[in-house]
Amino acid sequence: MIDTSSYPALQGFAAYFDEISRVPRVSGNTADIAEYLTSFAEAHGLEYYRDGADNVIIKKPATEGRGGSPTVILQGHTDMVPAGTPEKIAELLAKGVKIIQEGDVIRADGTTLGADNGIAVAYMLAVLESRDISHPALECVFTSNEEIGLIGAGALDGELLTGRVMINMDAGGDGRFIAGCAGGLKANISQFMRRCEAVGNCYKITLSGFLGGHSGVDIDKGRENAIKVLAECLDNLGDIRLLRFDGGSADNAIPSRAEATFISDKGREVLRERISQIFEKYKASEPDGIISVEDASADITPLDADSTNKLLSLICYEPTGIVAMSEDIEGLVETSLNIGTAHLGEEYFELVISIRSPLEESKFAVLTEVDRIAWTHRATLTTDGDYPGWAYRKESPLRDACCESYRELFGSSPKVITIHAGLECGLFSSKLIGLDCISMGPDTHKVHTASEWFSLASAERFWRLLIKVLDKI
């Protein structure tokens, strides 16, 4: 059991966090935690609903005298990311998390802790069980499989919820409230290639050492896209024939590496000189970037001249990076796109682009431009992974109540931000028209790793804040 003697207010939270940690709930395996939640509701005489996606809703009436307050939705997800050695992950899948406490710090024994987002589950259970917290009518929503594509939130029937005020507890951090996030989708471009024999010297060009980063969080940090830079270099080499082209590791990561194999009638030193001239302009933004040209063997038939030119032109013309900044929040990226991966196969060249914006019209305007450029290069476009954004509200009674509560408790003002990444709040906002929403929670550290941890001090501060906000609404 977690020792809360220094934080007596956390006794209920800690007991439930300890209890759910022993329930295996890795993403894709959420039936056991859903069963646990429905059993909890039955034991406490609370109305509940469980759907086929393992989402669970538990409702609790308002405390005496609070019947006139708006119904509040409390929300978090039940699943967790597995990380650790194969042996430790096997234990996690079979027995759940083994918690280790080191003073104020709560961590796991060699695996992810599941504070993302088990803390939300534990907070909701503690509120549902409590008899001495003043609160309006509550709808506690436990969504499933958030970590593998917001699956539970996407499947949830919004008609089951009456509340239009929601506190999501999956982000934020101590003293930081999130009031908006980007939506997104993935654009998959496919371009037919023709190959034919060609004579010349064969070379391999490799670009590496770029900073890379998250395509949402780091898109405004001036980092170059290795796929774009490599295409520019190759496009300036004159008559070449591509054999291979590969770059990037994921659609939501800024590529830090790309490589290509090609045939040219020019010597290696001439090519190096041309490439160095182009690459020089990127040294300031990518000081550790390296580009190399070496001899290679032609182990596959090269593309014909038209296909080579078409491929390089497609990459060069497709945009990447920031499209628009927010007019409401200084320094916030509103709309962006990222060329994430590129792969030249036997017959087709595949380019994957991630598009982000909290505004649906902006997201699809960018998609339209990406599709137009693809069409002019005789390529086809398909999309998947579409999820809605969560637009910042200029007026938010919930946000005002949260900020006022924080100031009253801690004597300072919280930082209100929006993020250029996705949260379940976007899906809830699309289902519940007029939803007033905020995302907040205690500090969590190194989530999605075997070093994940949180402190009881931060957890206790958030508990006090949550209770204060529920009393104030």
Secondary structure by P-SEA (a helix, b strand, c coil): cccccccccaaaaaaaaaaaaaccccccccaaaaaaaaaaaaaaccccccccccbbbbbbccccccccccbbbbbbbcbbbbbccaaaaaaaaccccccccccccccccccccccccaaaaaaaaaaaacccccccbbbbbbbcccccccccccccccccccccbbbbcccccccbbbcbbbbbbbbbbbbbbbbbbbbcccbbbbbccccccccccccccccccaaaaaaaaaaaccbbbbcbbbbbcccccccccccccccccccaaaaaaaaaaaacccccccccbbbbbbbbcccbbbbcaaaaaaaaaaaaaccccccccccccccccccccccccccccccbbbbbbbbbcccaaaaaaaaaaaaaaaaaacbbbbbcbbbbbbbbbcccaaaaaaaaaaaacccbbbbbbccccccaaaaaaaaccccccccccccccccccccccccaaaaaaaaaaaaaaaaac
